[in-house]
């Protein structure tokens, strides 16, 4: 019961279950189901080498959807009881009538044909992932609670309203006090975008 995918703890290698939904299954009818579920996909044909993920909040989904049609790479969605507009592209795109919650980037776009995979995730307190990686960068925005990140290069806690980019490579995520977030993974088209396992062992930073 966790996020992006599998986490393999050094001390508890078989006791951490895989994340429900694995960030690729459709959103369940019960939107409060813990796990990670895919909400949108965008084919990034002709994308530049670097891109930003701008996240806006709207008073209604209909308004977000109308604005989405004005942008080349965008999606409107309703997640965690709120209405969101995602826009991929350059930084600093002004959008009237919306509240910009985050601008995440630059993110390195993998070469070739690329798909942007968007997901929503809910972790109850204590939930964590197994060790996993992605064939491109992963970014997230913490909507509520706090998220713990641990990778070979970095360990930190991200509070509500915070953002983070995970480059390619193994990592885990955990929610000591519970959290909700929005997720984006950029990956080569038609390839698995969540890869379980890896030789790296977590530092224990997220165990407390």
N, C-alpha and C positions, 0 to 999 in steps of 0.2 A: 504494500500500500504506500506508494511514494511517487516521486516525480520522474523526470526524463527517462529513466530506465533503471537498471539493475545496480546495486551497490554491493561490493564484496568487502566486508570488514575484515581487517587482519585477524581480529580475535573471534569474530562470529561469521565465518565465511558462508554458512548455509542457513543462518537464522534470519536474514533480512530478505523478505519476499520481494519479488519484482513489483514495479509500480503498476497499479491497475491502469489499463488503457495504453501504457507504454508511449504516450504522446502521439499515437497514430490511430487509435480507435475513435469512432465517432463519440460525440458528447452524449452521455446517458440521458434518459428522460428525466431522471432525478438530478438536477443540476448541482446538488450538494454532495454528490458521490465523490469520495476522496479518490485522488489519482491525477493523471495527466491525459488530456483528451484533445484531439486535433479539432480546430475550429475553422481554419481557412488554409488554402494553398494558392500561391501565386507563381506563375512561370516568369522568371526574370530574363526574358529574351533581350539581348543587347544591353545588359546591365554593365555599368562601369566597374572598375576594379575595386572600388570602395563605395559603400552605400550607408546611409543613415536610416534608422527606424524611428520615425516620429509618431508619438502616441497622443491622441487627442480624445477628450471626453465631450459628449454631446448630451443635451437634455432629452433627446429622443433618438431612437434607432433610425427613423425615417430621415431625419436631418443628416445624420452621419452617412446614410446610404446615398443621399443626393450629392453630398460633397465628394464621396468616394468616386463617383462617375467622372469627376473632373480631373482625376489623376491617373497616370499610366499604371502605376503599381500601388494599389491600395485595396483595403477591405474594411467593411463596416460589420461590426459584430456586437452582440450583447453577452457580456460575461460578468459574473459575480454581481448581477443585478444592476449593472451600469452599461452605458452605451459608448462604444469605442470606435474611433476611426484610426486605422493604421495607414501610414503613408511611407513608402520606401522611395528614397531618392536623395537629393542633396540636402545639406543642413539648412536650417533657417527658413523653412517654408511657412509663410504666414497664412493662416486660415481663419477667416472671420467667423464669429459665432461659435467658436469652439474653445475649450480650455486645454492648452497643451500641458500634458502631464510629464512627458519625457521626450528627450531626443537622444537616441543611443547610437553611438558610433564614433569614428568610422568603423564599419565592419568590412573585413576582407571577403570579397565575393570569390568563391572557388572558380577555377577556369572551366570553360565549356558551358553546357546548358545547365542551368541552376534553378532549383525550386525553393521558394520560401515557404516553410512549414510553420504555421501559427498554432499554438495550443493554449489551453487554460489548465491551471493546476491548483488543486486544493490539498494541502498537507495538514492533517490534524497534528496536535503537539506530539513531538517525538518521532514523527515520520522521517524516513531518510531513504536515499537511493543506494543501490549497489554501484560499484565502480562501472563507469561507462564512458564513451566518447562519441564524437560526431565527426563526419567527414568535412565539416566546415564550422564556422563560428556559431555559438549559441548566445543569445541575449535574452535577458528577462527584466521585467519591471515588477517590483513587489507592491502589490495592491494593499495588502493587509498583513500584519504580523512581522516576522523577521525570517530571513533565510540565511543559512550557513553554507559557505562554499569552501571546499578543500580540494586543492590540486597540487601537482608537483611544484608549481611556481608561486602559489598564493593561497592564503587562508584568511577568510574574513567573514564578518557578519554584516548583512545588508538589511537595513530597516525599511519599513513601509515608505514608499515614495522613492526608494533607491533603485539603481539599475546596476547591471553587471554584464560584461561580455566574457564568455569562456572561449578561448581559442581552441583549435584542434588539440586533442590530447585527453588523457583520463582525468576524471574528477568525480566527486560526489556532491550531493546537495542534501541538506537536512533542515528541519524546521523544529527547533527545540521547543518553541512556544506556539507552533502552528503558523501557517501562512497561506495566502492566496497570491498567485502571480499570473502574469501574461508572458508567453514564451515565443521566441522566434529562433528557428534553426535554418541556416542556409546550407544546402547540400546539393551535390551533383544530381541531376535529374535521374530518376529511375534507379537510384542506389539507396540502400538502407541508410536512414539518417540518424538512427540510434544504434550504437555498436556496443554490446555488452562485454564486460570483462576487461582484462588488462593486467599486466604484471605489477603495476604500481600499487602500493598499499597506502591507505589514508593515514594522515599524521595523528589522528585522534582529536584534532581541533574541534570537530563538530560533535564529539561524544558527550560533552558535559550537559 
